Amino acid sequence: MIAPGYKATAFSFLVAFGLNIHAQNIIINDELASRAEPLKVKMGSQGFGKIWKWKFGEYAVVESKNGWSKTTYKSNFFNTKTDVTSSHKFSFTLCNDIPDSAFVNAATDIEIKTIQGFELFAGFTIGDDVLLSENHNFTASITINSDTSDSWYLIMNSEAGSESSNTETAILLGNEHEILIFPTSSNINDSDKRMLPALGFELYEKDQACAAVQYYGGGAFGLNKNIVWIRKDLDHKKKLILAAAVTSILQQQSDNYTPIE
């Protein structure tokens, strides 16, 4: 049992350092908010060699495979230049109440190149540590059992570093469909500098918001505060594709944010 005085001290500590104690949801398009019910995401369990058993609304992961992460490390003789690459794959089947199924195969590839200062002797280093480039590439293919000829592809890439253009691109592509994906947060505007905002993405097709996903709830206790929005007026197939896409994003982002209740 924690003494009341300790609780007050911990609370005061968080407030003093400007932390947002309470989770706040990401800001989404007004029309999407009016046409989509916020679906609380349940993570379920994660067995050996499996991904999380994501579930929201009528959608649930029923089968999955989670591969091992593979990392290679290269450096020069003095360890002043390094090249680290990492790859990870997973797959899952997402079902709904009809029932119908979406099959997803996903992969993350990361490459980080750095220059590091050389320690000539204790307390004296020649050169600075510099991030040359950091490239994150996430891709996922999505098909549904009612039409296996119609394949969709989720592509999310980011680049940073002194030798990169510092860009982020994300898109969901299907036959004659192009859905753009934009990052969003709980910050109201550029001047809103909350230390731990809620984070997520909005999905737009032809300037119309069709879905959104919150993968981090923000605040000091914002982990595992995931929410999904999908427009109710979309056809069954489109909603299933979007549900599979946001589930892929939730799983990919869970590697960056350790989920807890």
VOPAGU-2260 file (C-alpha; in pm, 1 decimal, decimal comma):
REM VOPAGU-2260
SITE   aa  ch    i         X         Y         Z
SITE  MET   A    0       0,0       0,0       0,0
SITE  ILE   A    1     134,0     345,2     -93,2
SITE  ALA   A    2     105,4     619,0     166,8
SITE  PRO   A    3    -120,4     915,4      72,9
SITE  GLY   A    4     172,1    1153,7     113,6
SITE  TYR   A    5     372,1     960,6    -144,9
SITE  LYS   A    6      87,1     984,1    -394,4
SITE  ALA   A    7      66,0    1359,1    -348,7
SITE  THR   A    8     441,8    1391,2    -395,5
SITE  ALA   A    9     437,1    1184,9    -716,7
SITE  PHE   A   10     146,3    1389,2    -852,1
SITE  SER   A   11     323,3    1714,5    -769,4
SITE  PHE   A   12     639,0    1588,8    -940,0
SITE  LEU   A   13     451,9    1517,7   -1263,5
SITE  VAL   A   14     276,3    1854,3   -1258,9
SITE  ALA   A   15     598,8    2038,5   -1179,1
SITE  PHE   A   16     766,7    1895,0   -1486,1
SITE  GLY   A   17     474,5    1980,0   -1713,6
SITE  LEU   A   18     357,9    1624,6   -1779,8
SITE  ASN   A   19       1,9    1574,8   -1900,0
SITE  ILE   A   20    -140,0    1337,8   -1636,1
SITE  HIS   A   21    -464,2    1257,9   -1815,9
SITE  ALA   A   22    -477,5    1105,5   -2160,2
SITE  GLN   A   23    -639,4    1319,1   -2431,6
SITE  ASN   A   24    -750,6    1180,2   -2763,9
SITE  ILE   A   25    -603,4    1280,6   -3097,9
SITE  ILE   A   26    -779,4    1555,1   -3292,0
SITE  ILE   A   27    -965,9    1414,8   -3592,9
SITE  ASN   A   28   -1172,1    1561,7   -3876,6
SITE  ASP   A   29   -1515,5    1687,3   -3763,6
SITE  GLU   A   30   -1701,6    1498,0   -4034,3
SITE  LEU   A   31   -1524,0    1174,5   -3946,1
SITE  ALA   A   32   -1605,3    1228,2   -3579,3
SITE  SER   A   33   -1975,0    1269,6   -3666,5
SITE  ARG   A   34   -1985,7     962,4   -3892,2
SITE  ALA   A   35   -1769,5     719,0   -3695,9
SITE  GLU   A   36   -1802,4     570,9   -3350,7
SITE  PRO   A   37   -1480,7     575,1   -3143,6
SITE  LEU   A   38   -1392,1     209,1   -3096,9
SITE  LYS   A   39   -1186,2     126,1   -2789,8
SITE  VAL   A   40    -909,0    -117,2   -2882,3
SITE  LYS   A   41    -847,0    -422,6   -2667,2
SITE  MET   A   42    -502,2    -576,9   -2698,8
SITE  GLY   A   43    -573,7    -920,1   -2556,5
SITE  SER   A   44    -269,5   -1137,2   -2500,7
SITE  GLN   A   45      47,0   -1199,9   -2699,5
SITE  GLY   A   46     153,1   -1564,1   -2711,5
SITE  PHE   A   47     491,5   -1691,5   -2819,0
SITE  GLY   A   48     543,7   -1625,1   -3189,4
SITE  LYS   A   49     218,0   -1426,4   -3207,9
SITE  ILE   A   50     118,9   -1061,6   -3231,1
SITE  TRP   A   51    -123,4    -894,7   -2990,8
SITE  LYS   A   52    -484,9   -1013,3   -3016,7
SITE  TRP   A   53    -614,3    -675,7   -3126,7
SITE  LYS   A   54    -992,6    -630,7   -3107,0
SITE  PHE   A   55   -1215,0    -327,4   -3168,8
SITE  GLY   A   56   -1582,6    -312,2   -3260,9
SITE  GLU   A   57   -1666,6    -614,9   -3473,4
SITE  TYR   A   58   -1304,1    -674,5   -3577,2
SITE  ALA   A   59   -1060,6    -914,0   -3410,1
SITE  VAL   A   60    -727,7   -1083,7   -3485,1
SITE  VAL   A   61    -792,1   -1459,5   -3486,8
SITE  GLU   A   62    -459,7   -1594,5   -3618,2
SITE  SER   A   63    -110,8   -1448,1   -3635,3
SITE  LYS   A   64     261,7   -1507,8   -3666,7
SITE  ASN   A   65     531,8   -1280,8   -3527,4
SITE  GLY   A   66     880,9   -1337,4   -3664,1
SITE  TRP   A   67    1209,9   -1272,7   -3490,1
SITE  SER   A   68    1381,6    -940,2   -3541,5
SITE  LYS   A   69    1706,8    -976,6   -3734,4
SITE  THR   A   70    1981,3    -719,4   -3678,7
SITE  THR   A   71    2321,8    -681,7   -3843,2
SITE  TYR   A   72    2595,7    -446,1   -3727,0
SITE  LYS   A   73    2890,4    -325,6   -3933,6
SITE  SER   A   74    3165,4     -82,2   -3838,0
SITE  ASN   A   75    3513,5      19,7   -3943,3
SITE  PHE   A   76    3829,9     -77,1   -3753,3
SITE  PHE   A   77    3810,2     214,0   -3507,7
SITE  ASN   A   78    3433,2     187,2   -3467,5
SITE  THR   A   79    3391,9     548,1   -3580,6
SITE  LYS   A   80    3149,8     461,5   -3860,0
SITE  THR   A   81    2861,5     219,8   -3806,4
SITE  ASP   A   82    2583,9      73,9   -4019,3
SITE  VAL   A   83    2301,4    -106,2   -3839,7
SITE  THR   A   84    2018,4    -280,4   -4024,8
SITE  SER   A   85    1716,4    -449,7   -3870,1
SITE  SER   A   86    1420,4    -636,9   -4016,0
SITE  HIS   A   87    1104,6    -782,2   -3867,5
SITE  LYS   A   88     804,0    -958,1   -4020,8
SITE  PHE   A   89     457,6   -1046,5   -3895,8
SITE  SER   A   90     126,5   -1164,9   -4040,0
SITE  PHE   A   91    -228,6   -1198,9   -3915,8
SITE  THR   A   92    -588,4   -1274,0   -4005,8
SITE  LEU   A   93    -852,7   -1018,3   -3908,6
SITE  CYS   A   94   -1217,5   -1126,8   -3894,1
SITE  ASN   A   95   -1545,9    -948,1   -3835,8
SITE  ASP   A   96   -1900,7   -1047,1   -3738,2
SITE  ILE   A   97   -2023,0   -1144,2   -4088,9
SITE  PRO   A   98   -1783,8   -1336,8   -4085,1
SITE  ASP   A   99   -1523,9   -1224,8   -4335,5
SITE  SER   A  100   -1145,1   -1222,8   -4322,2
SITE  ALA   A  101    -857,3    -996,9   -4418,1
SITE  PHE   A  102    -510,2   -1148,6   -4457,1
SITE  VAL   A  103    -210,6    -927,9   -4383,6
SITE  ASN   A  104     162,7    -979,5   -4437,2
SITE  ALA   A  105     382,3    -700,6   -4301,0
SITE  ALA   A  106     752,9    -618,4   -4273,3
SITE  THR   A  107     961,4    -345,8   -4110,7
SITE  ASP   A  108    1310,7    -262,1   -4236,1
SITE  ILE   A  109    1535,6     -13,2   -4057,9
SITE  GLU   A  110    1881,3     113,8   -4153,0
SITE  ILE   A  111    2082,0     352,8   -3936,3
SITE  LYS   A  112    2418,9     500,0   -4036,6
SITE  THR   A  113    2625,0     700,7   -3789,5
SITE  ILE   A  114    2965,4     858,9   -3736,9
SITE  GLN   A  115    3101,0     842,8   -3382,8
SITE  GLY   A  116    3375,1    1037,4   -3215,2
SITE  PHE   A  117    3702,4     853,8   -3148,5
SITE  GLU   A  118    3815,0     845,1   -2785,7
SITE  LEU   A  119    4187,6     912,2   -2799,9
SITE  PHE   A  120    4222,1     866,7   -2425,3
SITE  ALA   A  121    3996,4     894,9   -2120,4
SITE  GLY   A  122    3808,8    1224,5   -2127,5
SITE  PHE   A  123    3931,9    1331,6   -2472,4
SITE  THR   A  124    3741,8    1247,0   -2790,0
SITE  ILE   A  125    3816,2    1349,0   -3147,2
SITE  GLY   A  126    3509,2    1433,8   -3354,6
SITE  ASP   A  127    3136,2    1438,6   -3275,4
SITE  ASP   A  128    2864,7    1176,3   -3292,6
SITE  VAL   A  129    2658,4    1238,4   -3608,0
SITE  LEU   A  130    2346,5    1062,3   -3736,0
SITE  LEU   A  131    2406,0    1032,3   -4110,5
SITE  SER   A  132    2077,6     865,0   -4196,1
SITE  GLU   A  133    1795,2     673,3   -4031,7
SITE  ASN   A  134    1548,3     506,0   -4267,3
SITE  HIS   A  135    1233,8     327,1   -4149,1
SITE  ASN   A  136    1031,2     135,3   -4408,4
SITE  PHE   A  137     707,3     -41,2   -4315,6
SITE  THR   A  138     498,1    -226,6   -4574,6
SITE  ALA   A  139     192,3    -449,2   -4549,1
SITE  SER   A  140      -8,0    -634,2   -4813,1
SITE  ILE   A  141    -380,8    -681,8   -4748,1
SITE  THR   A  142    -628,7    -915,4   -4918,5
SITE  ILE   A  143    -975,2   -1035,0   -4818,2
SITE  ASN   A  144   -1118,7   -1381,1   -4868,7
SITE  SER   A  145   -1419,8   -1257,0   -5067,6
SITE  ASP   A  146   -1196,4   -1110,6   -5339,3
SITE  THR   A  147    -835,0   -1234,0   -5333,0
SITE  SER   A  148    -764,8   -1065,4   -5667,7
SITE  ASP   A  149    -798,6    -720,7   -5507,1
SITE  SER   A  150    -473,5    -654,5   -5321,1
SITE  TRP   A  151    -402,8    -344,9   -5111,3
SITE  TYR   A  152     -66,4    -216,6   -4996,1
SITE  LEU   A  153      14,4      -8,3   -4691,4
SITE  ILE   A  154     343,8     182,6   -4723,7
SITE  MET   A  155     491,8     398,8   -4446,7
SITE  ASN   A  156     843,0     541,3   -4487,1
SITE  SER   A  157    1045,6     792,9   -4287,1
SITE  GLU   A  158    1393,8     936,8   -4336,4
SITE  ALA   A  159    1606,0    1150,3   -4104,0
SITE  GLY   A  160    1969,7    1250,2   -4057,1
SITE  SER   A  161    2229,2    1484,3   -4201,4
SITE  GLU   A  162    2237,9    1295,4   -4532,5
SITE  SER   A  163    1859,2    1254,7   -4562,8
SITE  SER   A  164    1569,7    1482,7   -4650,5
SITE  ASN   A  165    1388,8    1433,4   -4316,5
SITE  THR   A  166    1060,1    1322,9   -4469,6
SITE  GLU   A  167     766,3    1100,5   -4376,4
SITE  THR   A  168     531,3     944,5   -4630,9
SITE  ALA   A  169     241,8     706,6   -4575,2
SITE  ILE   A  170     -20,2     574,8   -4816,5
SITE  LEU   A  171    -268,3     289,6   -4859,6
SITE  LEU   A  172    -303,2     179,1   -5221,9
SITE  GLY   A  173    -568,6     -40,7   -5384,4
SITE  ASN   A  174    -724,1     -85,9   -5727,2
SITE  GLU   A  175    -817,5     270,6   -5828,3
SITE  HIS   A  176    -786,1     379,1   -5465,6
SITE  GLU   A  177    -526,4     606,3   -5309,3
SITE  ILE   A  178    -566,9     675,8   -4937,8
SITE  LEU   A  179    -321,9     924,3   -4787,1
SITE  ILE   A  180    -217,8     885,5   -4424,2
SITE  PHE   A  181    -128,7    1186,5   -4209,8
SITE  PRO   A  182       8,8    1199,1   -3854,3
SITE  THR   A  183    -204,5    1372,9   -3593,6
SITE  SER   A  184    -192,1    1437,0   -3219,8
SITE  SER   A  185    -390,8    1585,9   -2932,6
SITE  ASN   A  186    -203,3    1916,8   -2967,4
SITE  ILE   A  187    -448,4    2183,1   -3077,5
SITE  ASN   A  188    -202,4    2380,9   -3291,4
SITE  ASP   A  189     168,1    2439,4   -3350,0
SITE  SER   A  190     195,0    2651,2   -3035,6
SITE  ASP   A  191      53,3    2370,3   -2820,1
SITE  LYS   A  192     365,6    2206,9   -2678,5
SITE  ARG   A  193     233,4    1931,4   -2453,6
SITE  MET   A  194     522,3    1709,1   -2356,5
SITE  LEU   A  195     332,2    1381,5   -2401,6
SITE  PRO   A  196      47,2    1432,7   -2652,3
SITE  ALA   A  197    -173,3    1154,5   -2783,4
SITE  LEU   A  198     -47,5    1030,6   -3120,3
SITE  GLY   A  199    -212,6     873,1   -3420,2
SITE  PHE   A  200    -291,9     887,5   -3790,9
SITE  GLU   A  201    -583,3     999,3   -4007,5
SITE  LEU   A  202    -662,5     832,9   -4341,2
SITE  TYR   A  203    -799,1    1044,3   -4627,5
SITE  GLU   A  204    -932,0     947,2   -4968,7
SITE  LYS   A  205   -1007,4    1234,1   -5209,1
SITE  ASP   A  206   -1001,0    1490,3   -4926,6
SITE  GLN   A  207   -1251,0    1287,4   -4723,8
SITE  ALA   A  208   -1143,9    1143,3   -4388,0
SITE  CYS   A  209   -1240,9     776,3   -4387,0
SITE  ALA   A  210   -1062,7     641,4   -4076,1
SITE  ALA   A  211    -825,0     727,3   -3792,2
SITE  VAL   A  212    -622,4     538,3   -3534,4
SITE  GLN   A  213    -476,4     646,3   -3201,8
SITE  TYR   A  214    -177,8     429,0   -3109,7
SITE  TYR   A  215     -69,3     627,1   -2802,2
SITE  GLY   A  216    -305,4     795,0   -2558,2
SITE  GLY   A  217     -66,9    1062,1   -2435,5
SITE  GLY   A  218      -5,4    1176,2   -2081,5
SITE  ALA   A  219     203,0    1007,9   -1815,2
SITE  PHE   A  220     -35,6     709,2   -1820,4
SITE  GLY   A  221    -134,0     708,6   -2186,2
SITE  LEU   A  222      -9,0     363,9   -2283,4
SITE  ASN   A  223    -263,5     114,7   -2416,4
SITE  LYS   A  224    -518,3     391,6   -2476,4
SITE  ASN   A  225    -581,6     295,0   -2837,7
SITE  ILE   A  226    -887,6     403,7   -3037,3
SITE  VAL   A  227   -1005,1     341,4   -3394,6
SITE  TRP   A  228   -1255,0     542,0   -3600,3
SITE  ILE   A  229   -1401,0     405,0   -3929,6
SITE  ARG   A  230   -1680,0     579,4   -4120,1
SITE  LYS   A  231   -2007,3     391,2   -4083,5
SITE  ASP   A  232   -2130,4     485,9   -4432,6
SITE  LEU   A  233   -1853,3     298,3   -4616,5
SITE  ASP   A  234   -1919,3     -38,4   -4779,7
SITE  HIS   A  235   -1835,5    -357,1   -4593,0
SITE  LYS   A  236   -1525,0    -435,0   -4796,6
SITE  LYS   A  237   -1371,4     -88,7   -4755,2
SITE  LYS   A  238   -1427,6     -95,1   -4379,8
SITE  LEU   A  239   -1257,6    -434,2   -4351,1
SITE  ILE   A  240    -956,5    -311,7   -4550,7
SITE  LEU   A  241    -928,6      -2,1   -4332,2
SITE  ALA   A  242    -961,1    -211,1   -4017,1
SITE  ALA   A  243    -676,6    -435,8   -4135,8
SITE  ALA   A  244    -461,7    -133,1   -4219,5
SITE  VAL   A  245    -503,5      34,8   -3880,6
SITE  THR   A  246    -442,3    -299,1   -3704,8
SITE  SER   A  247    -112,5    -321,9   -3893,6
SITE  ILE   A  248     -24,1      27,7   -3772,2
SITE  LEU   A  249    -116,4     -59,5   -3412,3
SITE  GLN   A  250     107,3    -365,9   -3418,1
SITE  GLN   A  251     395,7    -180,1   -3581,9
SITE  GLN   A  252     372,7     106,8   -3336,0
SITE  SER   A  253     350,0    -127,2   -3036,2
SITE  ASP   A  254     722,7    -193,6   -3082,4
SITE  ASN   A  255     786,3     172,4   -2993,3
SITE  TYR   A  256     537,4     204,1   -2707,9
SITE  THR   A  257     536,6     -81,0   -2455,8
SITE  PRO   A  258     165,5    -141,7   -2387,1
SITE  ILE   A  259      44,7    -158,5   -2026,7
SITE  GLU   A  260    -295,3    -125,9   -1864,2
